[in-house]
Amino acid sequence: MATFSQGFLNALTRPSFGQGLFQLGQGIGQAPGMFTQQQKQEEQLSKLKTLPPLERAQYALQTAKTPQEINAAQQNIDRILESQRVAAERAAEEEREKMKIGVFKGMGNEYLDLYTIGVSEEEIVKRHREVGQQETKQSYGKVLGLPEDVVNALTMEQVIDRVEAQKTEEGKDNFVKFMKTTKGSITEENYEEAVELAVSANGVQGIQQINNMYKETLARQARAKNERLVDANISLKTEMQGTSFFGSPSLTRVKVALDENGNLTPESTAYLNKVATSAFIPAANINWPPTVTKPSSGTTSTPEGEDPNDPFVGSLDI
């Protein structure tokens, strides 16, 4: 039978020793709960670390207990919100700048160069408009079979009137026959004939009609060859502004085809040669034509037939 020393038996009768044993037992009993609480705190801290800064700051405000903690948490939230606002404005400005560059590339490399050296957007658009009017006049003059110097001596309205005068009933019949024969397929080979017949049937609107059909033919051919079709922002040689006035070519979005090397296909290049003055293909970062003559950075001339005091300079609308 086990025996205990008298000293041990005497210690059991002391209150301090009994209290110590009680506290020890109590601590041992509470240990699992304390461990669980610590584990929850660590899990909560781990989750907080994965939250965005604003949500962490808002949590800190919700759990703040003193005025100092509340004030510090609110100041942190204000700083984060201001930082987010500045970042959003910067991103929006970068997107606007990207869009502007895309617009100027679509106008032509020379206009992007002007923008790069600091020429105002209004001046760039004005120059593009002036060049576009000359391109339009010459394009319609070619349809009419007029020499370049004769076209230059005419106003835009005079050129348009002459094109409209080409419309005849016989022209309408011939255009219908052409459409039936070609099944509406416009290609590099029949483009000029199609334009001539369309003008004899519908005047200036006939050219727009043929350009649209050419665009659709190009897309169909590319799909049949499983070629990659991408967006191109182009300046058309002929683009109607209103019902009786042709201004600078607008940027028009069309589909062009790329080959396996990411270059324009011959058919797409031929299409652009026929209908466009310039183009930019964002997906391939291609400017067309590859080389152009840069416009003078000096003053611009007034297109023939226009008031030199006309205040209109156009708008990018971006």
SEMARPA-441484 format. One record per atom (N, C-alpha, C): x, y, z; atom name; residue in one letter. Coordinates in steps of 0.02 Angstrom, whole numbers, plus 50000, padded with zeros to 5 digits. Layout:
BEGIN
u_v_w_atom_res
X_Y_Z_CA_A
...
! end
This chain:
BEGIN
u_v_w_atom_res
50043_49940_50000_N_M
50000_50000_50000_CA_M
50045_50062_50000_C_M
50028_50110_49956_N_A
50069_50170_49950_CA_A
50063_50213_50012_C_A
50119_50243_50030_N_T
50120_50287_50088_CA_T
50143_50355_50066_C_T
50120_50410_50099_N_F
50137_50479_50083_CA_F
50174_50508_50143_C_F
50219_50550_50125_N_S
50258_50582_50179_CA_S
50214_50630_50217_C_S
50233_50643_50278_N_Q
50196_50689_50320_CA_Q
50197_50759_50290_C_Q
50254_50777_50256_N_G
50258_50845_50226_CA_G
50207_50853_50171_C_G
50198_50801_50132_N_F
50150_50806_50077_CA_F
50079_50811_50104_C_F
50065_50773_50156_N_L
49998_50775_50186_CA_L
49985_50842_50216_C_L
50035_50872_50247_N_N
50026_50939_50276_CA_N
50014_50992_50222_C_N
50047_50983_50162_N_A
50039_51032_50108_CA_A
49969_51032_50081_C_A
49938_50972_50081_N_L
49870_50968_50055_CA_L
49820_51007_50096_C_L
49838_51016_50160_N_T
49792_51052_50204_CA_T
49801_51127_50198_C_T
49853_51152_50160_N_R
49862_51224_50153_CA_R
49819_51250_50095_C_R
49782_51305_50105_N_P
49738_51333_50053_CA_P
49776_51351_49990_C_P
49837_51380_49997_N_S
49873_51403_49938_CA_S
49891_51345_49892_C_S
49908_51290_49921_N_F
49925_51232_49880_CA_F
49864_51205_49844_C_F
49809_51202_49879_N_G
49746_51178_49848_CA_G
49723_51224_49792_C_G
49731_51291_49803_N_Q
49711_51339_49751_CA_Q
49755_51332_49689_C_Q
49819_51319_49701_N_G
49864_51310_49645_CA_G
49845_51250_49602_C_G
49828_51195_49637_N_L
49805_51136_49599_CA_L
49741_51150_49561_C_L
49697_51189_49590_N_F
49633_51207_49557_CA_F
49646_51248_49494_C_F
49690_51298_49499_N_Q
49705_51341_49442_CA_Q
49739_51301_49386_C_Q
49783_51254_49407_N_L
49815_51212_49358_CA_L
49764_51170_49320_C_L
49718_51141_49357_N_G
49666_51100_49325_CA_G
49622_51142_49281_C_G
49606_51202_49305_N_Q
49564_51247_49265_CA_Q
49599_51266_49200_C_Q
49664_51281_49205_N_G
49702_51299_49145_CA_G
49704_51243_49095_C_G
49715_51182_49121_N_I
49716_51124_49077_CA_I
49649_51114_49043_C_I
49595_51127_49079_N_G
49528_51120_49051_CA_G
49513_51172_48998_C_G
49541_51233_49005_N_Q
49527_51287_48958_CA_Q
49573_51284_48897_C_Q
49624_51244_48899_N_A
49674_51244_48845_CA_A
49643_51230_48776_C_A
49599_51180_48768_N_P
49570_51168_48701_CA_P
49532_51229_48675_C_P
49494_51263_48718_N_G
49456_51322_48696_CA_G
49502_51378_48675_C_G
49556_51388_48713_N_M
49603_51441_48695_CA_M
49637_51426_48628_C_M
49653_51363_48617_N_F
49684_51344_48554_CA_F
49636_51357_48496_C_F
49573_51340_48504_N_T
49522_51350_48452_CA_T
49514_51424_48436_C_T
49513_51467_48487_N_Q
49506_51538_48477_CA_Q
49566_51566_48439_C_Q
49626_51544_48459_N_Q
49687_51567_48424_CA_Q
49686_51545_48351_C_Q
49662_51484_48340_N_Q
49659_51459_48272_CA_Q
49611_51501_48229_C_Q
49554_51520_48260_N_K
49505_51561_48224_CA_K
49534_51630_48208_C_K
49571_51658_48255_N_Q
49601_51723_48243_CA_Q
49652_51720_48186_C_Q
49691_51665_48185_N_E
49740_51658_48131_CA_E
49706_51649_48064_C_E
49651_51611_48063_N_E
49614_51602_48000_CA_E
49584_51668_47977_C_E
49557_51707_48025_N_Q
49527_51772_48008_CA_Q
49581_51819_47981_C_Q
49640_51819_48013_N_L
49694_51861_47990_CA_L
49716_51841_47920_C_L
49718_51776_47906_N_S
49737_51751_47840_CA_S
49687_51774_47788_C_S
49623_51772_47804_N_K
49571_51794_47757_CA_K
49576_51869_47745_C_K
49590_51907_47798_N_L
49596_51980_47791_CA_L
49653_51998_47743_C_L
49706_51959_47744_N_K
49763_51973_47701_CA_K
49746_51965_47627_C_K
49695_51924_47612_N_T
49676_51913_47543_CA_T
49625_51964_47518_C_T
49597_52005_47562_N_L
49548_52055_47542_CA_L
49582_52114_47508_C_L
49545_52148_47462_N_P
49572_52209_47433_CA_P
49583_52262_47487_C_P
49627_52310_47474_N_P
49643_52361_47525_CA_P
49583_52397_47552_C_P
49535_52414_47510_N_L
49477_52451_47534_CA_L
49435_52409_47582_C_L
49426_52346_47568_N_E
49387_52303_47612_CA_E
49422_52292_47678_C_E
49488_52287_47677_N_R
49525_52280_47740_CA_R
49518_52344_47782_C_R
49521_52401_47748_N_A
49514_52464_47784_CA_A
49444_52471_47813_C_A
49393_52450_47776_N_Q
49325_52453_47801_CA_Q
49315_52406_47860_C_Q
49347_52348_47859_N_Y
49344_52302_47915_CA_Y
49376_52332_47977_C_Y
49433_52366_47965_N_A
49467_52399_48021_CA_A
49422_52452_48052_C_A
49384_52487_48012_N_L
49338_52538_48038_CA_L
49282_52505_48078_C_L
49257_52449_48054_N_Q
49202_52415_48088_CA_Q
49224_52387_48156_C_Q
49286_52367_48161_N_T
49310_52336_48224_CA_T
49347_52385_48269_C_T
49352_52448_48247_N_A
49387_52499_48288_CA_A
49348_52511_48352_C_A
49384_52521_48408_N_K
49352_52529_48473_CA_K
49363_52598_48503_C_K
49417_52631_48484_N_T
49431_52696_48513_CA_T
49424_52751_48460_C_T
49413_52813_48481_N_P
49409_52868_48432_CA_P
49470_52872_48388_C_P
49529_52859_48417_N_Q
49590_52862_48378_CA_Q
49591_52808_48324_C_Q
49569_52748_48342_N_E
49567_52694_48293_CA_E
49517_52708_48238_C_E
49459_52736_48258_N_I
49408_52754_48208_CA_I
49434_52807_48160_C_I
49466_52858_48187_N_N
49492_52912_48145_CA_N
49546_52887_48097_C_N
49590_52844_48123_N_A
49644_52817_48081_CA_A
49616_52774_48026_C_A
49566_52733_48042_N_A
49536_52689_47992_CA_A
49500_52730_47938_C_A
49465_52783_47958_N_Q
49429_52824_47909_CA_Q
49478_52861_47864_C_Q
49533_52886_47892_N_Q
49583_52919_47851_CA_Q
49614_52871_47800_C_Q
49623_52809_47821_N_N
49651_52758_47776_CA_N
49602_52745_47718_C_N
49537_52741_47734_N_I
49487_52731_47682_CA_I
49487_52789_47633_C_I
49491_52850_47659_N_D
49492_52909_47615_CA_D
49553_52907_47568_C_D
49611_52887_47595_N_R
49671_52883_47553_CA_R
49663_52831_47498_C_R
49634_52775_47516_N_I
49625_52721_47466_CA_I
49577_52743_47412_C_I
49521_52775_47431_N_L
49472_52798_47382_CA_L
49502_52850_47335_C_L
49542_52895_47362_N_E
49575_52945_47320_CA_E
49624_52912_47272_C_E
49660_52863_47296_N_S
49708_52828_47254_CA_S
49671_52791_47197_C_S
49615_52761_47213_N_Q
49575_52727_47162_CA_Q
49548_52776_47111_C_Q
49526_52834_47133_N_R
49499_52885_47087_CA_R
49553_52908_47039_C_R
49613_52922_47065_N_V
49668_52944_47023_CA_V
49687_52890_46972_C_V
49688_52827_46995_N_A
49706_52772_46950_CA_A
49654_52764_46895_C_A
49589_52772_46913_N_A
49536_52765_46864_CA_A
49541_52821_46812_C_A
49555_52882_46834_N_E
49562_52939_46788_CA_E
49621_52928_46741_C_E
49676_52902_46770_N_R
49735_52890_46729_CA_R
49721_52836_46676_C_R
49685_52783_46696_N_A
49669_52729_46649_CA_A
49623_52755_46594_C_A
49574_52798_46613_N_A
49528_52826_46563_CA_A
49565_52870_46514_C_A
49612_52910_46540_N_E
49652_52953_46496_CA_E
49696_52913_46449_C_E
49724_52859_46474_N_E
49766_52816_46432_CA_E
49723_52784_46377_C_E
49661_52765_46394_N_E
49617_52736_46344_CA_E
49597_52787_46292_C_E
49583_52849_46314_N_R
49567_52902_46266_CA_R
49626_52915_46219_C_R
49687_52916_46248_N_E
49746_52927_46208_CA_E
49756_52871_46157_C_E
49742_52810_46179_N_K
49748_52753_46134_CA_K
49698_52759_46077_C_K
49638_52781_46093_N_M
49587_52791_46041_CA_M
49608_52845_45992_C_M
49635_52900_46018_N_K
49657_52955_45975_CA_K
49711_52931_45926_C_K
49759_52894_45953_N_I
49813_52869_45911_CA_I
49785_52823_45857_C_I
49736_52782_45875_N_G
49704_52739_45826_CA_G
49670_52780_45771_C_G
49637_52835_45791_N_V
49604_52879_45743_CA_V
49655_52909_45695_C_V
49710_52936_45723_N_F
49759_52969_45681_CA_F
49795_52919_45636_C_F
49806_52858_45661_N_K
49835_52807_45618_CA_K
49789_52790_45561_C_K
49723_52789_45576_N_G
49675_52776_45522_CA_G
49674_52832_45470_C_G
49687_52892_45492_N_M
49691_52948_45445_CA_M
49753_52942_45401_C_M
49806_52915_45430_N_G
49869_52909_45393_CA_G
49928_52924_45439_C_G
49984_52893_45425_N_N
50043_52901_45467_CA_N
50064_52974_45474_C_N
50054_53012_45420_N_E
50076_53082_45423_CA_E
50037_53122_45474_C_E
49974_53104_45485_N_Y
49933_53140_45535_CA_Y
49952_53119_45606_C_Y
49971_53056_45614_N_L
49997_53034_45679_CA_L
50062_53070_45695_C_L
50104_53080_45644_N_D
50166_53117_45655_CA_D
50152_53189_45678_C_D
50101_53220_45647_N_L
50083_53288_45667_CA_L
50060_53290_45739_C_L
50020_53241_45758_N_Y
49996_53237_45827_CA_Y
50054_53227_45875_C_Y
50102_53186_45855_N_T
50159_53171_45898_CA_T
50201_53233_45911_C_T
50207_53278_45862_N_I
50249_53337_45871_CA_I
50210_53396_45901_C_I
50146_53384_45917_N_G
50109_53434_45954_CA_G
50061_53478_45915_C_G
50049_53462_45852_N_V
49999_53500_45813_CA_V
49930_53486_45843_C_V
49888_53537_45849_N_S
49823_53530_45881_CA_S
49778_53481_45843_C_S
49734_53449_45880_N_E
49688_53402_45849_CA_E
49644_53438_45797_C_E
49622_53499_45812_N_E
49580_53536_45766_CA_E
49615_53549_45700_C_E
49680_53567_45704_N_E
49718_53580_45644_CA_E
49728_53516_45603_C_E
49740_53461_45638_N_I
49750_53397_45603_CA_I
49687_53377_45566_C_I
49630_53383_45600_N_V
49567_53365_45568_CA_V
49553_53410_45509_C_V
49569_53474_45516_N_K
49558_53521_45461_CA_K
49599_53501_45400_C_K
49662_53483_45411_N_R
49704_53464_45355_CA_R
49679_53399_45323_C_R
49658_53353_45365_N_H
49631_53289_45340_CA_H
49569_53302_45298_C_H
49529_53349_45320_N_R
49467_53366_45283_CA_R
49485_53396_45215_C_R
49533_53440_45214_N_E
49553_53472_45152_CA_E
49580_53421_45102_C_E
49625_53378_45126_N_V
49653_53326_45083_CA_V
49598_53279_45059_C_V
49552_53263_45104_N_G
49497_53219_45086_CA_G
49453_53247_45032_C_G
49441_53312_45034_N_Q
49400_53343_44982_CA_Q
49433_53338_44914_C_Q
49499_53348_44913_N_Q
49535_53342_44849_CA_Q
49534_53270_44824_C_Q
49542_53222_44871_N_E
49539_53151_44852_CA_E
49470_53135_44823_C_E
49418_53161_44855_N_T
49350_53147_44832_CA_T
49339_53176_44763_C_T
49360_53238_44753_N_K
49352_53269_44687_CA_K
49388_53230_44632_C_K
49449_53210_44647_N_Q
49488_53173_44597_CA_Q
49457_53105_44583_C_Q
49431_53072_44636_N_S
49400_53007_44626_CA_S
49340_53012_44580_C_S
49298_53062_44591_N_Y
49239_53070_44549_CA_Y
49259_53097_44480_C_Y
49312_53137_44478_N_G
49336_53160_44414_CA_G
49361_53102_44371_C_G
49392_53053_44402_N_K
49415_52994_44366_CA_K
49356_52955_44338_C_K
49302_52951_44377_N_V
49241_52918_44352_CA_V
49214_52955_44291_C_V
49219_53021_44292_N_L
49194_53061_44237_CA_L
49242_53062_44178_C_L
49303_53038_44188_N_G
49353_53039_44135_CA_G
49383_53108_44124_C_G
49384_53150_44176_N_L
49409_53217_44170_CA_L
49483_53221_44190_C_L
49523_53262_44157_N_P
49592_53272_44177_CA_P
49596_53303_44246_C_P
49652_53292_44281_N_E
49660_53317_44349_CA_E
49654_53392_44353_C_E
49684_53428_44304_N_D
49682_53501_44307_CA_D
49611_53528_44298_C_D
49571_53492_44258_N_V
49502_53513_44249_CA_V
49463_53503_44314_C_V
49475_53447_44347_N_V
49440_53433_44410_CA_V
49459_53485_44462_C_V
49522_53504_44465_N_N
49545_53553_44514_CA_N
49511_53621_44504_C_N
49492_53636_44442_N_A
49460_53700_44428_CA_A
49387_53701_44446_C_A
49360_53642_44462_N_L
49289_53638_44479_CA_L
49279_53638_44555_C_L
49221_53663_44577_N_T
49204_53658_44647_CA_T
49176_53589_44661_C_T
49171_53571_44725_N_M
49144_53506_44743_CA_M
49073_53497_44717_C_M
49032_53549_44723_N_E
48963_53545_44701_CA_E
48959_53534_44626_C_E
49004_53565_44588_N_Q
49005_53556_44516_CA_Q
49023_53485_44496_C_Q
49071_53457_44532_N_V
49090_53387_44518_CA_V
49032_53341_44533_C_V
48999_53351_44590_N_I
48942_53309_44608_CA_I
48887_53315_44557_C_I
48873_53375_44535_N_D
48820_53386_44484_CA_D
48836_53346_44421_C_D
48899_53347_44401_N_R
48917_53311_44340_CA_R
48910_53235_44349_C_R
48927_53211_44409_N_V
48918_53139_44422_CA_V
48844_53121_44421_C_V
48802_53163_44453_N_E
48730_53150_44454_CA_E
48700_53152_44384_C_E
48729_53191_44340_N_A
48703_53197_44272_CA_A
48715_53134_44231_C_A
48756_53088_44257_N_Q
48771_53026_44221_CA_Q
48713_52976_44225_C_Q
48666_52987_44270_N_K
48611_52939_44280_CA_K
48564_52938_44219_C_K
48550_52877_44195_N_T
48503_52868_44140_CA_T
48464_52804_44152_C_T
48409_52798_44117_N_E
48369_52736_44121_CA_E
48408_52678_44091_C_E
48442_52692_44036_N_E
48483_52639_44005_CA_E
48537_52616_44053_C_E
48566_52665_44091_N_G
48617_52648_44140_CA_G
48590_52602_44193_C_G
48529_52613_44214_N_K
48498_52570_44264_CA_K
48491_52499_44238_C_K
48469_52493_44175_N_D
48461_52426_44146_CA_D
48528_52390_44140_C_D
48578_52427_44119_N_N
48645_52396_44111_CA_N
48674_52374_44179_C_N
48660_52414_44230_N_F
48685_52397_44297_CA_F
48651_52335_44323_C_F
48586_52329_44310_N_V
48550_52269_44332_CA_V
48578_52207_44297_C_V
48593_52212_44234_N_K
48622_52156_44197_CA_K
48690_52137_44225_C_K
48730_52187_44241_N_F
48796_52175_44269_CA_F
48790_52139_44336_C_F
48743_52159_44377_N_M
48734_52128_44442_CA_M
48713_52056_44436_C_M
48671_52042_44387_N_K
48649_51973_44377_CA_K
48707_51930_44352_C_K
48748_51958_44309_N_T
48804_51920_44281_CA_T
48857_51905_44334_C_T
48873_51954_44375_N_T
48926_51946_44426_CA_T
48899_51919_44492_C_T
48833_51915_44498_N_K
48802_51894_44560_CA_K
48823_51938_44619_C_K
48834_52001_44604_N_G
48851_52049_44656_CA_G
48921_52042_44683_C_G
48965_52006_44648_N_S
49034_51996_44671_CA_S
49078_52050_44640_C_S
49104_52094_44682_N_I
49147_52148_44659_CA_I
49219_52132_44677_C_I
49263_52132_44627_N_T
49333_52115_44637_CA_T
49378_52169_44608_C_T
49443_52159_44617_N_E
49491_52206_44589_CA_E
49482_52211_44513_C_E
49467_52155_44481_N_E
49463_52153_44408_CA_E
49403_52191_44380_C_E
49346_52189_44414_N_N
49286_52220_44386_CA_N
49265_52284_44423_C_N
49307_52308_44468_N_Y
49288_52365_44510_CA_Y
49273_52427_44468_C_Y
49317_52446_44422_N_E
49307_52507_44384_CA_E
49243_52503_44341_C_E
49233_52445_44311_N_E
49172_52436_44271_CA_E
49110_52441_44315_C_E
49114_52411_44374_N_A
49057_52413_44420_CA_A
49041_52485_44441_C_A
49093_52524_44455_N_V
49083_52593_44475_CA_V
49051_52633_44419_C_V
49076_52624_44359_N_E
49050_52661_44302_CA_E
48976_52646_44291_C_E
48959_52582_44294_N_L
48889_52563_44284_CA_L
48845_52586_44342_C_L
48872_52583_44403_N_A
48833_52604_44462_CA_A
48819_52679_44459_C_A
48868_52718_44435_N_V
48857_52790_44429_CA_V
48805_52804_44375_C_V
48806_52767_44320_N_S
48756_52778_44268_CA_S
48686_52759_44291_C_S
48683_52720_44345_N_A
48617_52700_44371_CA_A
48596_52743_44431_C_A
48643_52757_44476_N_N
48625_52789_44540_CA_N
48666_52850_44557_C_N
48708_52874_44513_N_G
48747_52934_44527_CA_G
48798_52921_44582_C_G
48808_52972_44625_N_V
48859_52967_44678_CA_V
48845_52910_44727_C_V
48782_52896_44738_N_Q
48766_52841_44784_CA_Q
48787_52773_44757_C_Q
48793_52769_44690_N_G
48815_52706_44660_CA_G
48885_52687_44681_C_G
48928_52736_44690_N_I
48997_52720_44711_CA_I
48997_52692_44782_C_I
48957_52722_44826_N_Q
48952_52695_44894_CA_Q
48926_52624_44893_C_Q
48878_52612_44848_N_Q
48850_52545_44842_CA_Q
48903_52494_44821_C_Q
48943_52511_44772_N_I
48995_52465_44747_CA_I
49049_52455_44801_C_I
49067_52507_44836_N_N
49117_52500_44889_CA_N
49093_52451_44943_C_N
49030_52456_44961_N_N
49003_52410_45011_CA_N
49002_52338_44985_C_N
48984_52329_44921_N_M
48983_52262_44892_CA_M
49053_52234_44886_C_M
49101_52276_44871_N_Y
49171_52254_44867_CA_Y
49194_52230_44936_C_Y
49176_52266_44987_N_K
49194_52247_45056_CA_K
49164_52179_45073_C_K
49102_52168_45054_N_E
49069_52104_45070_CA_E
49101_52047_45030_C_E
49119_52060_44968_N_T
49152_52009_44927_CA_T
49219_51989_44957_C_T
49257_52038_44979_N_L
49322_52025_45010_CA_L
49314_51980_45071_C_L
49265_51994_45113_N_A
49254_51954_45173_CA_A
49233_51882_45155_C_A
49190_51875_45106_N_R
49169_51808_45085_CA_R
49228_51767_45060_C_R
49269_51798_45019_N_Q
49327_51762_44992_CA_Q
49375_51742_45047_C_Q
49385_51786_45096_N_A
49431_51771_45151_CA_A
49405_51712_45193_C_A
49340_51712_45206_N_R
49311_51657_45245_CA_R
49318_51591_45207_C_R
49308_51593_45141_N_A
49314_51532_45101_CA_A
49384_51503_45103_C_A
49434_51547_45112_N_K
49504_51525_45116_CA_K
49528_51515_45188_C_K
49482_51524_45236_N_N
49499_51519_45307_CA_N
49553_51569_45326_C_N
49551_51627_45295_N_E
49598_51680_45313_CA_E
49572_51719_45373_C_E
49617_51748_45409_N_R
49600_51785_45469_CA_R
49572_51854_45451_C_R
49511_51868_45473_N_L
49479_51933_45461_CA_L
49486_51976_45523_C_L
49509_52037_45514_N_V
49518_52084_45570_CA_V
49490_52152_45550_C_V
49477_52193_45602_N_D
49451_52260_45589_CA_D
49506_52306_45563_C_D
49486_52349_45517_N_A
49531_52402_45492_CA_A
49493_52468_45494_C_A
49525_52519_45519_N_N
49496_52587_45518_CA_N
49524_52622_45457_C_N
49482_52639_45409_N_I
49506_52666_45346_CA_I
49475_52734_45331_C_I
49513_52774_45295_N_S
49487_52836_45267_CA_S
49469_52821_45194_C_S
49405_52826_45179_N_L
49383_52812_45111_CA_L
49400_52869_45064_C_L
49412_52852_45001_N_K
49423_52904_44951_CA_K
49360_52944_44938_C_K
49304_52911_44945_N_T
49240_52944_44934_CA_T
49193_52929_44992_C_T
49172_52980_45027_N_E
49127_52971_45084_CA_E
49079_53029_45087_C_E
49014_53014_45082_N_M
48965_53067_45081_CA_M
48957_53099_45150_C_M
48956_53165_45151_N_Q
48942_53203_45212_CA_Q
48877_53242_45199_C_Q
48822_53217_45225_N_G
48758_53249_45209_CA_G
48732_53222_45143_C_G
48689_53261_45109_N_T
48658_53237_45048_CA_T
48688_53266_44985_C_T
48724_53323_44991_N_S
48748_53355_44930_CA_S
48820_53381_44937_C_S
48853_53363_44992_N_F
48920_53390_45002_CA_F
48966_53334_45025_C_F
49023_53330_44992_N_F
49072_53279_45010_CA_F
49130_53312_45045_C_F
49140_53293_45108_N_G
49195_53322_45146_CA_G
49252_53273_45152_C_G
49289_53279_45206_N_S
49346_53235_45216_CA_S
49322_53164_45229_C_S
49360_53114_45206_N_P
49339_53045_45217_CA_P
49331_53029_45292_C_P
49276_52999_45309_N_S
49267_52978_45379_CA_S
49305_52913_45390_C_S
49321_52900_45453_N_L
49351_52835_45468_CA_L
49296_52783_45468_C_L
49305_52732_45428_N_T
49256_52679_45420_CA_T
49287_52614_45442_C_T
49250_52574_45479_N_R
49277_52510_45502_CA_R
49255_52455_45454_C_R
49303_52420_45427_N_V
49290_52364_45381_CA_V
49331_52304_45403_C_V
49317_52248_45373_N_K
49356_52187_45384_CA_K
49406_52177_45328_C_K
49468_52165_45345_N_V
49519_52147_45296_CA_V
49550_52081_45317_C_V
49583_52048_45269_N_A
49610_51981_45283_CA_A
49686_51984_45291_C_A
49711_51943_45337_N_L
49783_51936_45348_CA_L
49804_51865_45329_C_L
49866_51860_45303_N_D
49892_51794_45287_CA_D
49921_51761_45350_C_D
49953_51703_45341_N_E
49979_51665_45398_CA_E
50036_51701_45433_C_E
50067_51749_45399_N_N
50121_51788_45429_CA_N
50097_51854_45460_C_N
50032_51864_45460_N_G
50006_51925_45489_CA_G
50008_51985_45444_C_G
50019_51975_45379_N_N
50021_52030_45331_CA_N
49955_52033_45293_C_N
49941_52092_45264_N_L
49882_52098_45223_CA_L
49886_52052_45163_C_L
49831_52019_45148_N_T
49830_51976_45088_CA_T
49830_52020_45026_C_T
49850_51993_44968_N_P
49848_52033_44906_CA_P
49779_52060_44891_C_P
49727_52021_44906_N_E
49659_52044_44893_CA_E
49641_52103_44938_C_E
49662_52102_45001_N_S
49649_52158_45046_CA_S
49687_52220_45025_C_S
49750_52210_45004_N_T
49790_52267_44981_CA_T
49758_52298_44919_C_T
49734_52256_44874_N_A
49701_52281_44813_CA_A
49638_52320_44831_C_A
49601_52294_44879_N_Y
49540_52329_44902_CA_Y
49557_52398_44929_C_Y
49607_52402_44972_N_L
49626_52467_45000_CA_L
49651_52514_44946_C_L
49687_52488_44897_N_N
49711_52530_44842_CA_N
49653_52561_44804_C_N
49599_52524_44798_N_K
49541_52548_44760_CA_K
49500_52598_44799_C_K
49489_52586_44864_N_V
49437_52625_44899_CA_V
49464_52672_44953_C_V
49526_52664_44975_N_A
49550_52700_45034_CA_A
49609_52745_45019_C_A
49615_52796_45060_N_T
49675_52838_45059_CA_T
49725_52816_45112_C_T
49699_52787_45167_N_S
49743_52763_45221_CA_S
49704_52715_45264_C_S
49740_52676_45303_N_A
49707_52626_45347_CA_A
49754_52608_45404_C_A
49723_52587_45459_N_F
49760_52561_45516_CA_F
49726_52498_45539_C_F
49765_52444_45547_N_I
49739_52380_45570_CA_I
49765_52368_45640_C_I
49726_52383_45693_N_P
49750_52378_45762_CA_P
49775_52308_45782_C_P
49740_52256_45760_N_A
49757_52189_45782_CA_A
49827_52168_45760_C_A
49850_52196_45704_N_A
49917_52180_45678_CA_A
49964_52239_45681_C_A
49939_52295_45707_N_N
49978_52357_45711_CA_N
50008_52376_45643_C_N
49965_52372_45592_N_I
49986_52387_45523_CA_I
49958_52454_45502_C_I
50002_52496_45476_N_N
49981_52558_45444_CA_N
49984_52549_45368_C_N
49932_52571_45334_N_W
49932_52567_45262_CA_W
49914_52635_45234_C_W
49948_52658_45181_N_P
50006_52627_45150_CA_P
50068_52632_45195_C_P
50116_52588_45186_N_P
50175_52588_45232_CA_P
50214_52652_45232_C_P
50221_52684_45175_N_T
50258_52747_45171_CA_T
50214_52800_45139_C_T
50216_52860_45168_N_V
50176_52915_45142_CA_V
50218_52978_45145_C_V
50196_53028_45108_N_T
50229_53093_45110_CA_T
50201_53134_45167_C_T
50243_53158_45211_N_K
50220_53197_45268_CA_K
50196_53266_45246_C_K
50139_53288_45272_N_P
50115_53355_45254_CA_P
50158_53408_45286_C_P
50159_53466_45256_N_S
50196_53522_45283_CA_S
50167_53544_45349_C_S
50210_53566_45396_N_S
50185_53589_45461_CA_S
50167_53662_45459_C_S
50169_53692_45398_N_G
50152_53763_45392_CA_G
50077_53773_45385_C_G
50058_53830_45359_N_T
49987_53846_45352_CA_T
49957_53805_45296_C_T
49891_53795_45300_N_T
49856_53755_45250_CA_T
49820_53800_45201_C_T
49808_53773_45142_N_S
49771_53810_45091_CA_S
49698_53794_45096_C_S
49657_53838_45068_N_T
49585_53827_45070_CA_T
49564_53789_45008_C_T
49527_53733_45015_N_P
49504_53696_44957_CA_P
49462_53740_44911_C_P
49467_53726_44846_N_E
49430_53766_44798_CA_E
49356_53761_44810_C_E
49322_53817_44802_N_G
49250_53817_44810_CA_G
49227_53827_44881_C_G
49273_53838_44929_N_E
49254_53847_44998_CA_E
49272_53916_45023_C_E
49234_53939_45071_N_D
49247_54004_45101_CA_D
49309_53999_45145_C_D
49362_54039_45133_N_P
49422_54035_45175_CA_P
49410_54055_45247_C_P
49354_54088_45260_N_N
49338_54108_45329_CA_N
49290_54060_45363_C_N
49277_54004_45330_N_D
49233_53955_45360_CA_D
49262_53930_45426_C_D
49228_53938_45483_N_P
49257_53920_45548_CA_P
49257_53845_45563_C_P
49222_53806_45521_N_F
49217_53735_45536_CA_F
49284_53700_45528_C_F
49304_53664_45578_N_V
49367_53627_45574_CA_V
49357_53554_45589_C_V
49296_53531_45600_N_G
49284_53461_45612_CA_G
49293_53442_45684_C_G
49279_53379_45700_N_S
49286_53354_45768_CA_S
49301_53280_45767_C_S
49346_53260_45812_N_L
49363_53188_45818_CA_L
49306_53150_45851_C_L
49267_53184_45891_N_D
49211_53153_45926_CA_D
49234_53095_45969_C_D
49290_53104_46005_N_I
49313_53052_46052_CA_I
49334_53085_46116_C_I
! end
